[in-house]
Amino acid sequence: GSHDSFSYWVDEKSPVGPDQATAIKRLARISLVKKIMKKWSVTQNLTFKEQLEVGIRYFDLRVSSKPGETGQETYFIHGLFGIKVWDGLKEINTFLEQHPKEVVFLDFNHFYAMDDSHHYFLIDRILSAFGSRLCSVECVEHVTLQYMWEKKHQVLVFYHYPLHEEYPFLWPGSKMPAPWANTTNVHKLLQFLETTREERSRYGTFHVSQAILTPRVKTIARHLVRGLKNTLVHRNLPLILNWVKAQKPGVMGVNIITSDFVELVDFPAAVIALNDLLLEEDESAA
């Protein structure tokens, strides 16, 4: 999976997002501030299509309406506004049309400046984009690739807002826990990933290991112009990748792992390779 999957493009000319503190919004009237914000808001280089092509199948999505706009249009957001959600959904659907056996997880986990009318609009967009490809809520353990192929389903949508109850194709957010370490220290991060993996629910949910470091205000202040990638990600990715390679999938093991800048160390290939361990288990059981 990718963290803040949509953030490969954010708009410096847009207003600062409602996910930001008032002090940041005031500062952002200075044009240089938005340039700096962009360096810390972008966590991916690849578009949705490019992420899909390298093997990403879980997308971490944050959505907002745009202040001052009429209508219910929604946009991806991380500090600054990204593309329209509709454009992203269409791009993902095009890939799925071309690859009918592929399955994606869309995790809508943060919403900003949205009332129910925005949600109804967005849910209608999701239905319009994917239609019969949407997989209805089911016991997690039943959702195998075989099950998805038989039903011709390709999309699981997790929707962290109460309206999910009105739609059979919206999985509740509780089915996709994604504990967050909130640290700049890679050793604390790895310790956290170990602990939360052990706490992973044995039954009934998917689970995200967020292999990401989060800058604090002072981190940003010290390294203003270097940005997230040069300050935190480049230096620590090799250690994070080593942790990934040492994991086992399956019950009490890892399930979905997310990272920033997924292409920097061929992170997707390392995660995908873990599935071979499950095949080996099946063969030895047979």
C-alpha positions in Angstrom: 0.0 0.0 0.0 1.0 3.7 -0.3 0.6 6.3 2.4 -1.3 9.5 1.3 -1.6 7.7 -2.1 -2.9 10.8 -4.0 -0.3 13.3 -2.9 1.9 13.0 -6.0 0.3 16.3 -7.2 -0.8 19.1 -4.9 -1.9 22.5 -6.0 0.2 25.4 -4.6 -2.3 27.8 -6.0 -5.2 26.3 -4.0 -6.2 27.5 -0.6 -4.6 25.7 2.3 -6.8 22.7 3.3 -9.2 22.5 6.2 -7.0 19.8 7.6 -4.4 22.5 8.7 -4.2 24.6 11.8 -5.3 28.3 11.7 -1.7 29.5 12.2 -0.6 27.6 9.1 -3.5 29.0 7.1 -2.4 32.6 8.0 1.2 31.9 7.2 0.3 30.4 3.9 -0.7 33.8 2.6 3.0 34.2 1.9 3.6 32.3 -1.4 7.0 30.8 -0.2 5.1 29.1 2.6 3.0 27.0 0.2 6.1 25.9 -1.7 7.6 24.7 1.6 4.2 23.0 2.5 4.3 21.2 -0.8 7.7 19.7 0.0 6.2 18.3 3.2 2.8 17.4 1.8 4.0 15.2 -1.1 4.6 11.6 0.1 4.4 9.9 -3.3 6.0 10.6 -6.7 3.9 8.1 -8.7 0.4 8.7 -10.1 -2.4 6.2 -9.3 -1.8 4.4 -12.6 2.0 4.2 -12.0 1.5 3.0 -8.4 -0.9 0.3 -9.7 1.7 -0.7 -12.3 4.4 -1.2 -9.7 2.1 -3.4 -7.6 0.3 -1.0 -5.1 -3.1 -2.4 -4.3 -4.1 -0.5 -1.1 -4.7 3.3 -1.3 -4.8 5.6 1.7 -7.3 8.4 0.8 -8.1 11.8 2.5 -10.9 13.9 1.0 -12.2 17.4 1.4 -14.6 19.9 -0.1 -12.9 23.2 -1.3 -13.8 26.3 0.7 -15.8 28.8 -1.2 -16.8 26.4 -4.0 -20.5 25.8 -4.7 -21.7 22.2 -5.2 -20.5 19.1 -3.6 -17.3 18.4 -5.5 -14.6 16.6 -3.5 -10.8 16.6 -3.8 -8.0 14.6 -2.3 -6.1 16.6 0.3 -2.9 16.6 2.4 -2.2 20.1 3.5 -2.9 21.4 0.0 -5.5 20.2 -2.4 -4.9 17.5 -4.9 -6.9 16.3 -7.9 -10.7 15.7 -7.9 -11.6 12.4 -6.4 -13.6 11.6 -9.5 -10.5 11.8 -11.7 -8.6 9.5 -9.4 -11.4 6.9 -9.3 -11.6 6.9 -13.1 -7.9 6.4 -13.4 -8.1 3.4 -11.1 -11.1 2.0 -12.9 -9.3 2.1 -16.2 -6.6 0.0 -14.8 -9.1 -2.5 -13.4 -10.9 -2.7 -16.8 -7.6 -3.7 -18.4 -6.7 -6.2 -15.6 -9.9 -8.0 -14.6 -8.2 -10.3 -12.0 -6.6 -7.4 -10.0 -8.2 -6.3 -6.7 -7.8 -2.9 -5.0 -8.5 -1.6 -1.5 -9.7 2.1 -1.3 -9.5 3.4 2.3 -11.4 6.7 2.7 -10.2 7.4 6.2 -10.2 11.2 6.7 -12.9 13.7 5.6 -12.7 17.4 6.0 -15.3 20.2 5.5 -17.9 17.7 4.4 -21.5 17.4 5.4 -23.9 14.6 4.5 -24.6 16.1 1.1 -20.9 15.9 0.1 -20.8 12.3 1.3 -23.9 11.3 -0.8 -22.2 13.0 -3.8 -18.9 11.2 -3.2 -20.6 7.8 -2.6 -22.6 8.3 -5.8 -19.2 8.9 -7.6 -17.7 5.7 -6.2 -20.8 3.8 -7.4 -20.6 5.5 -10.8 -16.9 4.7 -11.2 -16.9 1.0 -10.2 -20.5 -0.3 -10.4 -20.6 -4.1 -10.2 -16.9 -4.2 -9.4 -17.7 -3.1 -5.8 -17.5 -6.0 -3.3 -20.3 -5.9 -0.7 -19.4 -6.2 3.0 -18.7 -9.8 3.8 -16.9 -11.8 6.5 -13.3 -10.9 5.9 -12.1 -14.5 6.0 -14.4 -15.3 3.0 -12.9 -12.7 0.8 -10.3 -14.7 -1.1 -9.1 -13.9 -4.6 -11.2 -16.9 -5.8 -14.3 -15.4 -4.2 -13.6 -12.0 -5.9 -13.0 -13.6 -9.3 -16.2 -15.7 -9.1 -18.2 -12.6 -8.3 -16.3 -10.4 -10.8 -15.6 -8.0 -7.9 -12.4 -5.9 -7.9 -12.8 -3.1 -5.4 -13.2 -3.0 -1.6 -14.1 0.5 -0.3 -13.6 1.3 3.4 -15.5 4.4 4.5 -14.8 5.9 7.9 -18.1 7.8 8.3 -21.5 6.6 9.6 -23.2 6.8 6.2 -21.4 3.5 5.3 -24.3 1.7 7.1 -26.7 2.8 4.2 -24.7 1.1 1.5 -23.8 -2.6 1.2 -20.6 -1.9 -0.8 -19.1 0.4 1.9 -17.0 -1.4 4.4 -16.8 0.2 7.9 -13.5 1.8 8.8 -13.3 -0.6 11.8 -12.6 -3.4 9.3 -9.3 -1.6 8.3 -7.4 -0.6 11.5 -4.2 1.3 10.7 -2.3 2.1 13.9 0.0 5.1 13.5 3.4 5.4 15.3 3.6 9.2 14.9 7.4 9.3 15.4 10.4 10.6 13.6 12.6 7.8 15.1 13.0 4.8 12.9 13.8 2.4 15.8 10.6 3.5 17.7 8.7 3.0 14.4 9.9 -0.6 14.0 9.2 -1.3 17.7 5.7 0.0 17.2 5.1 -2.1 14.1 6.2 -5.2 16.0 3.9 -4.4 18.9 0.9 -3.6 16.8 1.4 -6.6 14.6 1.2 -8.8 17.7 -2.0 -7.0 18.8 -3.5 -7.6 15.4 -7.0 -9.0 15.7 -7.0 -12.7 14.8 -10.4 -12.6 13.1 -12.7 -10.3 11.2 -10.5 -7.4 10.0 -7.8 -6.5 7.6 -4.8 -4.7 9.1 -2.4 -1.9 8.0 1.2 -1.6 9.2 2.1 2.0 8.5 5.8 1.9 7.9 6.1 5.7 7.8 7.9 8.4 9.8 5.9 11.5 10.7 7.7 14.9 10.9 7.1 17.1 13.9 6.8 20.9 13.7 10.5 21.2 14.8 11.6 18.7 12.2 10.0 20.9 9.5 11.4 24.0 11.0 14.9 22.6 11.1 14.8 21.3 7.5 12.4 23.6 5.8 13.6 23.5 2.3 14.8 19.8 2.3 11.3 18.4 2.6 10.0 15.1 3.8 11.8 12.9 1.3 15.3 14.2 1.9 14.9 14.7 5.7 13.2 11.5 6.8 12.5 9.0 4.0 15.7 8.5 2.1 17.8 7.9 5.2 15.5 5.5 6.9 14.0 3.5 4.0 16.7 0.8 4.0 16.0 -0.1 7.7 12.3 -0.1 7.0 12.8 -2.3 4.0 14.9 -4.8 6.1 12.0 -5.0 8.5 9.5 -5.7 5.7 11.7 -8.5 4.3 11.8 -10.2 7.7 8.0 -10.4 8.1 5.6 -13.3 7.6 2.1 -12.8 6.2 -1.0 -14.6 7.4 -2.7 -14.9 10.8 -0.7 -12.8 13.4 1.7 -11.8 10.7 1.5 -8.7 8.4 -1.4 -8.0 6.1 -1.1 -4.7 4.3 2.1 -2.5 4.6 2.2 1.1 3.6 5.1 3.4 2.8 6.0 6.8 1.5 7.6 7.2 -1.9 7.0 3.5 -2.7 9.3 3.4 -5.7 12.5 4.5 -4.0 13.7 1.1 -2.8 11.3 -1.2 -4.8 9.1 -1.5 -1.7 6.2 -3.1 -3.5 8.3 -6.0 -4.8 9.6 -6.7 -1.2 6.0 -6.8 0.1 4.7 -8.9 -2.8 7.5 -11.4 -2.3 6.2 -12.2 1.2 3.2 -14.0 -0.4 5.7 -16.7 -1.6 6.0 -17.7 2.1 2.2 -18.5 2.1 2.6 -20.6 -1.0 5.5 -22.5 0.6 3.2 -23.2 3.7 0.5 -24.5 1.4 2.9 -26.8 -0.4 4.4 -28.2 2.8 0.8 -28.7 4.2 -0.1 -30.6 1.0 
